[in-house]
């Protein structure tokens, strides 16, 4: 029987490594065009509606920034995990817990006001996300559990806790029984970025600043060197005196803290209250952002804007083309598949081989 095998290349092309994200985007556009043809839509009009139309108005630029901010923040934290060979798939849950912890003051203590409320909310959001991320880290270090499974399962726990709180103990007593908390007061709302007209808030500024800081840490400091060494060769890291267990906790807490900051920034900046659903899947989409940005925080900024455009494009396509709201999810899946395929073929080549039984028959 004939089968396809992957054989590691003795050396990979630097040029194609650089071009890989762009090739993946082109492949995604081609596959998307084929999808629109199958849906009975003109592909050039559909792609225009998806990628160009959302950028033609000033307000849509603001919406792009709002959607890009959590993606960039979460993906920057995940890049630390992935570079250190720790597979945190639960950023969505850490995003939710950051929003929950950060919302304690405006929801339970609405009479507490003043300039210190918002900084405390942001700090509590970071701590909430980091604390939730320590659970899969602890389970991995203590019991050698698979962090992919534990972090992923904890997402659903966080979603259920959020749903229970907004329908029960935290529900707005003056909200006519709607499943939502009271609206945040002025001191608990993240200010808008003051240019032109729109509602983009300072969460986007946080994302850019933190991504730049994290790029410096990963590339110019000893801690960044430790992250890379532990990811590439844990044995070499142990010889260098680095602790694998500490790296598990450090990477998870950084990722969880940034996801938590994204969560409270989203709630206090874009939504203004807690609801049963506060994320369209930012924690999962950020995984695509991290890999499209090649686990480089500066590349993640660009990748975050591209994936944010996929959300806006999906909304625009629903209105102008009448397609399903699942189109954006399909595009994100196609992009992830294309990125992984391109990266795989850069490091490996396809080889046609035969099974042992086929060789014996021959």
Secondary structure, DSSP 8 states (H G I E B T S, - for coil): -EEEEEEE-SS--HHHHHHHHHHHHHHHHHHHHHHHHHTT--HHHHHIIIIIGGGSSHHHHHHHHHHHHHHHHHHHHHHHHHHTT-----HHHHHHHHHHHHTHHHHH-TT--STHHHHHHHHHHHHHHHHHHHHHHHHHHHH---HHHHHHHHHHHHHHHHHHHHHTTTS-TTSTT-SB-----GGGS--B--SSSS--BTHHHHHHHHHHHHHHHHHHSHHHHHHHHHHH-HHHHHHTT--HHHHHHHHHHHHHHHHHHHHHHHIIIIISS-BS---SSHHHHHHHHHHHTTT-HHHHHHHHHHHHHHHHHHHHHHHHH---TTHHHHHHHHHHHHHHHHHHHHHEEEEEEE-HHHHHH-
